[in-house]
Amino acid sequence: MEDLSTLDIQTLLMYRANAAKTGISCMGHGKSAHNDSLFEVYTKELHKRGRTEYGIDWDSRHKASESGIFNGKGSY
């Protein structure tokens, strides 16, 4: 995994959306769980930077997935 501290906010948001889309859309439980974990890691990094408006709950994950790309950069 990349050093998240070097990524800008827009990249973190893109990675977060791609992990959400892939986690929600994939068929395998392992792949889904890994992307769910990535979604949380990206969200926690955003929180560290003061961007606490981004949640980790199901509604936040679903909303983020709307702009994500399945298997896009930042997903597993």
N, C-alpha and C positions, 0 to 999 in steps of 0.2 A: 504494500500500500504506500502511496505517496505520503510525504510529510505534509499533513494537512495545514500546518501553520504557514506554508509557503503559497497556499492557494488563495486567490481572491474570492470575495463573497459570491460573485456571479458563478464562478466555477463550482464552488461548494453547493450552491443551489441547483446547478445543473446535475451534478453527481447525485445529489439527494433525490431529485426528481427521477433520474434514470434508475436508481436503486429501488425507489418506490414502484415505478412502472414494472420493472422486471420482477420484483418480489410479488406483486399482486397478480401478474399475468402468467407467470411460469407454472408448469405442472408439477415439478419436483419439490418435495418438502424441504430437502437440503438446500436447494438453490433459493427457494423462497426464504428460508430462515437466514441464510447468509446475507441476502439482500436486505432483509428486515434489520439485521445487525448493522449493516453499512448505513442504512437510513438513519439509525439512531446515532451512529458515530458522527456522521455529517451534521446532524441536528445539534448534537452536543458541542461540536466545534463552533457552530454558529452561536450557540448560547455563550460560549467562552468569549466571543467577540461582542457580546451585548445584544445580539439579535434574538431575543427571547420570544418574539412573536411567532416563531416557527415551532410547532408542537411535534410530539412523537406519537400521539394517539392515532386511532384508526382514521378519523376524519381528516387529520393533517396528512396522513400517508396517502389517502385517496385523492385529496386535492393536489398534492405534489405530483402524483402519478399522471395527472391530466396533461402536464407539460413534459413528461419524461419520454425517453426513447427506450424501447425494449432492448436489452443488452447493450445499451449505450455506455459511453465512457463513465467510469465510476461505479458501474454495477458489476456483479459477479456472474 
